[in-house]
Amino acid sequence: MNQPQPQVIKMYAAREEIYPRETDGRYARLRWLFVWLTQLAFYCTPWLQWNGRQALLFDLGARKFYIVGLVLWPQDFIYLAALLIISAYLLFLATAVAGRVWCGFACPQTVYTEIFLWIERKIEGKRSARIALDRQPASLRKFGKKSAKHLAWGAVALWTGFTFVGYFTPITQLMGEVATLTFGPWEWFWVVFYSVATYGNAGWLREQVCKYMCPYARFQSSMFDRDTLIITYDAKRGEPRGPLSKNGNGNGGSCIDCSLCVQVCPTGIDIRKGLQYECIGCAACVDACNGVMDKTGQARGLIRYSTERAMEDHLTPTAIRRRTLRPRVKIYSAVLGLIMLATAGALTLRTPLKLDVIRDRGSMGREVEDGMIENVYRLQIMNTAEQAHVYKIAVSGMPTLAQVTADQVMVEATETKGYPIRLRTAHGAGKPGSNKIDITLSAVDDPSLHVKESAVFIVPR
Amino acid sequence: MADFTNGFWDWYIVVLTLLGVFGCGVLLYSQAKVKLAKTADGQTGTTGHVWDEDLTELNTPMPRWWMWLFYITIVFALAYLFLYPGLGTYAGKLGWTSSAEYKGELKQADAEFGPLFAKYQKQDLKTVAADPQAHAIGERLFLTYCAQCHGSDARGNKGFPNLTDNDWLFGGTPDTIKETILHGRVGAMPPMGAALGGDKDVENVAHYVLTLSGSTADPIKAVFGKEKFGACLACHGAGGKGNPALGAPNLSDKIWLFGGSAETIKETITKGRTTTMPPFDDFLGEAKVHVLAAYVWSLSNSTNMNDVRQPVPAEAVAEQ
């Protein structure tokens, strides 16, 4: 018996450079459409103005989020939670129906990689030219091409970083600071950080982000089922693969083993090995394979969007579509619709006025002239609107409850004001101990603008 | 003050922390490569780990840059522990402390708001009181630092004076108020029970005191009490008018710090009272106290800012 030879294996390996080949086709054009849509939205939105301010501005310093006509305060954090839940459910729904369409078409990592690849192709040429250039020894030409590419990448990255910060600092003001290079320390940090992140992720890391860094890649499989649309290789039709012979029949399978589907893959996998977690569902291989099928005079769809069940049971496209509306999808849609409705409802019914009632802790309740009982409260009034308002204070809930202090208070736009008030009741009007009362605040110029807060009035024993 | 009274625990933390950091490095290094025996079929595509008899783990190596990130975190940890406190009582090369950072923030705030306060500091207190912005600042300062004792409405509590009336224990001029906030006050009424004689004498004096303010009192007891009131004259003066220099309250009005019933007055005479207004000069600084004093003075002296309405009659409210 031979003693088995020990062998050293490495748990960490150097990354192998992937040179995705350019594709053209239905899905490539769809991806470019998404690149344009998302990037137009991203780069243009901060420049929109509303009421003399930036339409969309997340002012972290003042802790106020301006979204068109809406001003959100830290107390409105629930809407951010709602937004995240809606985004998550949209992702779940899209994934349950059509796999990783988000990854392949709209994810910033994909979009920016697409832009950076386009720049790379324009400067360094096609796939074969890029491979050849990288294998060349250092030369002035190589250095020139590489520098040009990195400069172009850097320019896009810088503009992206600048735009990103423009969502948090008014972008017109930021533009002025660019001219004089007088960014604040945090503006510098985030512009540089976001630029470096864009440059590094889209220029260097690319598929590494999807394969090793993205958490979504890791749990997407839990949203897949046998009826989820995935990119599949029709092995029954394709195998045995082999070159096309003169008489057009080859080995019998449709796959001519041209390896184009591997060359175009941005994550460097071979889809013919079946569904792999690295597959981001970008459909580049579908485009490439369809092109080959056209050339070899075969039917399209050797690699196509299909489902696991369809592959096994040979379902027609109509049958696949009918299976889309399965309970899982219905439940996702129902929950998503419900949350969206609730959020929209809450946003429309939202009053741009908040009130906190803080009872003075120093005294339980004091006896004043005529034997009346007095309690002191501090009203924390938050006018979250962008106009100043005069509010009228009204109290109710106990017999003979009255307010002693001025019952009208003015609060400036987006200002928080602490306002002490004193309430009185006649002796014996309430029960000893705490009595539930209500304090109502309503705008004098707009009675629909009102809030009611409950508080307690303490009658000493 | 040292965090540890015993040097042992200092080193315990140091050793434990460093062992942890270096341990991570050793673990990472030792696991980056593994030696495996070739399996019978000569395959090396797995890591050699086998579970449940036949589950094997494919060897799909992690990217190497990731391993370098791990090493960088170790270097970062060591650099951090060198620069900042983290190893026992070692203070770190940069000498960073949270209290120094707090002081820095205070300094920054002072630099930002200092000019504003400096502007008011140059002005007379009555001028400051009339300034709406200073009034708003003063109100916020009051609600933060004074409302705990004096109430949000500044009307005080038992033992804590009402600041909105015109009755002042130590005097109510703007400068006296500022003096009070800056340096604090101690009001001391000594226990007088023994000096007056017995419980009966205390009772009599209490009733006399009640008559001074025109409250209902037993006239006979008051007559006896008046004879004993001599012991109180030094501070409260003849007629009980009080003495702001000593903080002795005026007994001839109906404003009472601890309450105006015969029982409370008896308790005050028997046991005495000590009240303390803490000094705020170290804590707030003179500039802020200046604005605060103007605000407090305005509470009882400005008609336009102290917009107190008459209480609505109980019957009128009940009808609403």
Interface residues (C-beta under 8 A of the other chain):
Chain A: P4 Q5 P6 Q7 V8 I9 K10 M11 Y12 A13 A14 R15 Q208 Y212 I358 D360 R361 G362 S363 R366 M372 V376 Y377 R378 P399 T400 L401 A402 Q403 V404 T405 A406 D407 G418 P420 I421 R422 R424 T425 A426 A429
Chain B: Q31 A32 K33 V34 K35 L36 A37 K38 T39 A40 T44 T47 N59 P61 M62 P63 R64 W65 W66 M67 E139 R140 L143 A147 Q148 C149 H150 G151 S152 D153 A154 R155 N157 K158 F160 D307 V308 R309 P311 V312 A314 V317 A318
